[in-house]
Amino acid sequence: QVQLMESGGGLVQPGGSLRLSCTASESTVGVNIMGWYRQAPGKQRELVADSISGIKTKYADSVVGRFSISRDNQKRSVFLEMNNLKPEDTGIYYCHLEIDPSRHFWGQGTQVTVSS
């Protein structure tokens, strides 16, 4: 059972920046996907960004040009740099790890609030 620990959430004003971190309890070498999802109040959980095999990245259209995902297997970690934050970015951000399609793991989530 892989455990994921997120950090870096908080309250920020519109236009501000935050950096989220997620560290896995086991090696991430060979892990297919590490990424981030978010869930806003009253809405379904949605993909924010994925790092696929450490080679490709995928972003939600709403965050392209503002968010950047990176991955460091030596640190067993994935990061999400969020810039020019907007109120609609508010939500709980969940780290996600997929070893293969039948094995998915989730973190507990970290709250991001964008408000003046």
Sequence and secondary structure as in RCSB ss.txt:
>XXXX:A:sequence
QVQLMESGGGLVQPGGSLRLSCTASESTVGVNIMGWYRQAPGKQRELVADSISGIKTKYADSVVGRFSISRDNQK
RSVFLEMNNLKPEDTGIYYCHLEIDPSRHFWGQGTQVTVSS
>XXXX:A:secstr
   EEEE  EEE TT  EEEEEEESS  TT SEEEEEEE TTS  EEEEEEETTTEEEE GGGTTTEEEEEEGGG
TEEEEEE S  GGG EEEEEEEEEETTEEEE   EEEEE  
